[in-house]
Amino acid sequence: MANIQESSRGGFSNKLGFVLAAAGSAVGLGNIWKFPFEVSDGGGGAFVVMYLAFCFMLCFPVMMAEIALGRKTNKNAVGAFAENGHKKWAPIGILAVLSGSLILSFYNVVAGWALGYAWEMFSGNFSVGQHFGEFVGNWHINMATSTAFMFVTIFIVAKGVSGGIEKASKILMPSLLFLILALMTYSLTQEGAMEGVKFYLIPDFSEITFETAYGAMGQAFFSLSLGMGALITYGSYVGKRDNMVSATSMILLADVGIAFIAGLMMFSFIFSQGLQGQGGGAGLIFTVLPGAFESIGPVLGRIIGGFFFVLLSFAALTSTVSLLEVPVSYVVDEFEVRRNRAVWIVGFVIFLFGVPSMLGNGTVDFFTNFVHYHGAEKAVNFMDFIEDLASDTFLPLGGFLVAVYTAYVWRGDKFKEEVEKGNPEFGNSLMGKYTIFALKFLAPLILGSITIVTILSKFFGIHLIG
């Protein structure tokens, strides 16, 4: 991979740097705890099969489209469309920048929880799990941890693409892999762990329903950071002659691989500790697991528990860096603001917008009961509202629009020409033909359907599935 940018925008120094950074963008909190419990809700191994199918059959083509558009134009998620001669389609990029910024605003708060819990575990305060509501409602603690997390994110991004994001990714991603492999190895040695492995790996295809497929598709799309402009932005820093097919494959395999290992770790640990059936998501991670770590022993429990939440923090940081880079790249390119200044301004604004998410967990009633969806039994807080809007709605909508743009506006032949600069055989290969087919038909149909189903279900109480 040649030295990537001739302009002052900077770029990755080599292909490994790009792959690690893009994989870090995809790998996040969702891989460590959201994926395992989506698997649990989806019936175990059958969900895993559906998830893998969607990753390789649908997400891969959309990833290719986003990276190719970024490399073709050397522009941010908004400017890429205008630079490619289709200024009227720039709102797709604006939607992506908005999505990433909104996700970062609440993601930073959750990352602060993980950082705070790491401290609590190393300190031996296992009882914090019994007071999760009080913990997230204590805005003083959350302000400190969220501020620290955003500061580290800003510091890394301010150092530039090669000097900051790439260097951090080369440290964080191997560290993340080491920690998750160490915890997985430990969890597999526990009594009862194999029952969890069987549940996770042996599919019961009678569990596959339309709702299972819907959940698997949503998880695959979110976990790969599609629709939020990150891969368009990172693609703009990629060398013109690099093989995007192999790079995209490595990014996808890294994300899927870490999610798969996380599943082995979590289900082995859950079954060995008798925690199955006690709920998922934040409820299990932040309320049940601290007590389980305590049962391991006063010393070993601190070590295992502390490193588990360090693992969550590392996973979060690899994503927050890419989420911040998306709006920063937009401001630098479109408004010609110096990078260092843009990073601090954008980071500060997004942090402020995340404060209501911080205060919406019992601290301030207005943000705790922020909106009442039509047909819903109770109001949702500000954080859940932003997650429903940005993650569950904007991301599949953005992916749908990217697929339509690539296939019908930019045109498949021009897309293939861009990919073939690093892989001359792509256009005539089976993979190349399938990619075009997926962008023309599969992605618009599936992602468009998911967007419609989500909007009707989340905001209007009209449930077309389940």
N, C-alpha and C positions, 0 to 999 in steps of 0.2 A: 504494500500500500504506500503510495507516494505521499510526501508531505502535503497535507490536504488543502489548505486554502491559500490563495495568493493574496487575499484581502486581509484587512485587519480583524475580520471576524474570528480568525483562528480556526483550528481544526484538530482532529485526532491525529496523533503521530503515526499510528499504524492500525492495522485491521483489528488486532487484539484489543486495543483501547476502545475502538468503536463497539465491538461485540460486548465487552464487559460493561461499558456504560449503558448500552441499549438493553442488555439483559438486566442490569441493575434497575433500569426504569421499569421493567416488567415485574421483577421480583420485589415483593413488598409484603406488608402485613397480611394481605389476602392469601398469599401462598402458604404462610406459616399457620394461620388459624382459620381463615375463612374457607379455604379449599377443603381442609379435613372435615369441617362441619357441614359444608354443602354436600360432601360425600355421604355423611351420616344421614342427613335429611333426605338424600336422594336414593337411599337404599344400599349404599356400600359400593361393591365392585362394579355394578351395572352403571352407576353414575360415572365412575372412572373411565369406563369404556366410551361412554358418550362424550365426556370431556375431551379425551384424547382425539376422538374422531373430529370434533369441531375444531380443535386447535390446528390439526394438520389439513383438514379439508376446506375450512372456511377462513380461519384467522390468518393462515400463512399467505394466501393471495392478497388479503387486505394489508398485511404487513409489507409485502413487496411493493404494493402500490404507494403506500405512504413514504417508504424509504426512497423509492425511485423518483417521486415528485420532489422530495427535498434535494436529492443529489442533482437532478436535472436543472434546478433553478438556483441552488445555493442561497436559498431564502428561508425565512421563518415560515410558520404555519399559515400566516395570512398572506405575506408577500409572494409565496410560492405560486399562488393561482394567478396573480397579476403578471408575474414574471413569465409565466407559461402562456401568456396571451389570453387569459380568461378572467379578467378583472371582476366580472359580474359574479363569479363563483367564490370570490374572496370571503363572503360570509361563512363559508364552511370553515375557513381558518379562524375566523373570529369566534365561531362556536367552539372550536377546539381550544383556543386560548382561554376562553371563558370557562370551559369545562375543567381544564387543568388547574386554573387559579382557584375555582370553587372547591375542587377536591383537595388541593393543598391546604386551604383555609381550615378544614376540619381534620384532615389527615395529620396535620401538625399537632393538633390537640391530642389525638389518640396516641401519636408517637410520644408526646409528653407523658401520657399515662404509663406507657411501657418503660420509659426512662425512669420515672418515679418508682415504679414497681421493682425495677432492678435494684435501686438503692434500698428499698424496703426489704427485699429478699436477702441481700448481702448483710443487712443490719439484723436479720433474724426476726423481723416483724411480720410473721406469717399471718397474724390475726387481721392484717389489712384486708384480706379477702372477705372477711365477714362485714367489713364496713366500706364496701366498694362505693355505695351511694354517697357516703360522707366524703370519700376520697375525691370523687369526680365533682362533688359539690363544693369542695374547698378551693375557691378560685385563687387563693394566695399560692398554694402549692402548684396548681396547674399553670398559673401564670409564670412561675419560675421555670418549670420544666419545659413548657412550650416555648418560652423565650430562649432558653438555652438551645433547644433543638433547632429553632429557626435561625439562631445566630450561627450555629455550625453549618447549616445548609447554605446560608448567605455567604459565609466565609469561603466555602468550597467553590460555589458558583462564581464568586467574584474573582477567583484565581484564573478563570478562563476555561476554555474547553480542554486543552491539553494539560495545562498546569494545575487545574483544579479538578474538573469532573473526571478526566481520564485517570489522573494519579489517585484520586480518592477511590475510584472504581477498582483499580488494580490492588488496592488494599482491602476495601470493604467486601468485594465479592469472594475472594479466597477465604477471608476471615469468616464470612457468613457460611460458606460451604463447610469449613472446618468445624465450626460450632454445631451446625445442624447434623453433620455426620457423627460427631462425638456424642451428642444427645440421643441420636437415633440408636447408636451402638449400645449406649447404656440402657435405653428403654427396651431394646430387644432381649436383653439379658434377664429381664424381670419375669417373675412367675405370672403366667396368664397372658403374656404378650402375644403368643402365637394365635390366640383366639381373635385378637384385634387384627392381626395380619390376615387371617382367613376372611374376616368380614370385609377387609379392605381390598383384597386381591381376587377373591373368588366371586365372580358376578352371578347374580340371580336375575336372569333376563326378564323374569316375570315382573320385576320391579320397575322396568322401563315404561314410563308413561309419557304423555305429551308434556306434563309438568316437569318430569325429570329432565327431558330434553331441553326444555325452556331454561331450567336452572343451570344445566351444564353449559349451554351456549352463553348465557350471561356471565358465568364464572370464567369461561375461556376468554371471552372478549375483554372483560375487565382486567384479568390477570396479565394480559399481554400489552396493556397500556395503549390499546387502539382507540382511535377517535378523539384523543386529547392533544394531538399535535406533537407529541414527544418524538415519534419516529420520523415525522416530516422534518422537524428541527434537527435531530441528530443526523438524518440523512443528508442535510445540507452541508455537513462537515466531512462527508465521505469522499474519498478520492474517485475521480472519474473512471478509472480503469479497474476498480475493484469488483470482485465477484459478489454481487448482491445476493445471489441465490445461496451461496455457501454461508455468507454472513447472516442472512435471515434464518437459515436453517439452524445455525449455532445459537442464535438468540432464542429461537423457539425451543430448542432442546434444553438450553440452560434453564429457561423458565419452567418448562414442564418437568424437568428433572428435579429441580429444587422443590416444586410443589409435591411431586411424587414421594421424595424422601421425607418431606414434612408430614405427609400422610402416614408413612410408616412409623415415624417418631410418635406422632400424636395418638394414633390408634393403639400402638403397643403400650404406650404409657397409660392411656385411658382405661383399657381393659385390664392392665396389670394392677391398677389402683381401684378398680371397681367403679369407675366414674361414668360408664356408659348409661345413657338414658337420663343424664342430668342436664340436658340442654346444651346449646352450642354458642359459638360466637363469644362476645365479650363476657357473657354470663359465666361461661366455663373458664375462660382464660383468666379473668381477673377476680373471680369469686371462689371458684372451686379449687383450681390448681395450687394456690398458695398453701391451703391446708394439706393437699397431697404432698407438696414439697416438705412440709413440716414432718409428715409421717416418715419420711426417708431418714430423718435424724437431724439433730441440731446443727451439725457441721456440714455433712454432705448435703443436707436439704438447702442450706444457704448457698452452697456452691452450685448445685444443679438449678435451683430456682433463680439465683442471680444470673447465671449464664443464659438461662432460657429467656429472660426478659432483655438481656443484652442482645441476644439473637434477634428478638423482635425489634429492638431499637436499630440494629444494623440494617435489617430488612427495610424498615421504614425510611432510613436515611438514603438508601440507594434510590428510593422512589421520590423523596422530597426534592432531591437534587435535580432530577429530570423534570419534575413538575414546575420547579421555579425557572429552569432554563427556558421553558416554552414562552412565557410572557416576557422574560428578559430579552430573548432573541428578537421578539417582535418589537419591543421598544428600541433596542439598539439599531435594528435595520430600518424601521419605518420612521423613527423620530430622530435618528442620528445622535442619540444620547450616549455618552461614554459608558462603557460596560460597567465599570465599578459603581458609578452613580446610579445607573439603571437597576443594578442588582439590589442596592440598598433601598431605593425608592419602592420598587415593586415588592420586595420582600416585606417591607414595613407595612405597605397597604394591605397585602394579603394577610399578614399577621393580625392587623386590626380587624379585618373582616372575619377572622376566625374567633374573635373574642366572644361574639354572641353564642357560638357553638360551645365555648368554654363555660358560659354563664347559663346555658340552657339545660343543665342537669340538676336543677333544683335551686340554683342560686337566685335567679331572677325569674319570676313567674311568667313574664311576657315571653321570654325566649324558651322557657320550659314547655309552655302550652302555646306554641307559636302559631300553628295552623290546624284547622280541623277539615280533613278531606271529606268530600261528599260520600255519605254512606258509612264512614268510619265510626267506630265506637268511642274513640277518644282522640284528643289532639296529639300531634307529634311535636317534638322539640325542634329547635332551629337546626341542629346538626343532622337529624334524620331527614328533615325537609331538604336540606342542601344535598345530602347523599342521594335521596330519591330523585332529585332534579338532575344533578350533574352526572352521577355514576350510572344510575339505572335508566335514565332517559336520554340525556345528551350524548353519551358515548355510543350507543347503538345507532342513534340518529346520525351522528358524525360518520360512523363507519359506513352506513348506508349511502350517504352523500358522496363519500370518497370513492366507493365502488362505482356508483353511477357516473361520477365525473371521469374516472379513469377509463371506463369502458366506452362511454358514449360521447364525451366531450373532448377529452385529451385524445381519445381513440386508442384501441388496443394495439395497433401497429406502432404508434409512437411510443407507447409504454414499452413494448418489446424492444424497440431500438435502444432505449435507455438501458434496459437490463442487459442487452447483448454487448454493451461496451465492455463489460467484464466477463461475459459468458456468451460467446458467439453462437453456441448451439441452442440457446434457450428457446428461441422462437419456434424451431422445428421439433423440439423435444416434447415428450408426453407431458412433462411438468409444465412447460410453457403453454401448451394448448389447454391443459386443464385450468391453469391460472386465469387465462382469458375467459374461459367458460364460467368459472366461479365468479369472476368480477361482473360478468354480464348478466348472469341469471341467479346463481345460488345466493350470493351476498345480498343483492337488493331484495330478493324475496324473503330470506330469513331475517335479515336485520330490520327490514321494513316492518315485517310482521311483529317482531319483538318490540319495536318502538311503539306500535299501535297498542299491542296487548298491555304493555307497561303503563302507558298513559291512561288507558281506560281503567286498569286495575288499581293503580296507585292513587290516582287523583279523582276518579269518578265512581269508584266502587263497582264497576262493571267487570265481572270476572269471566273471561272467555275460556279459561282453562282452570282445572282443579275444582 
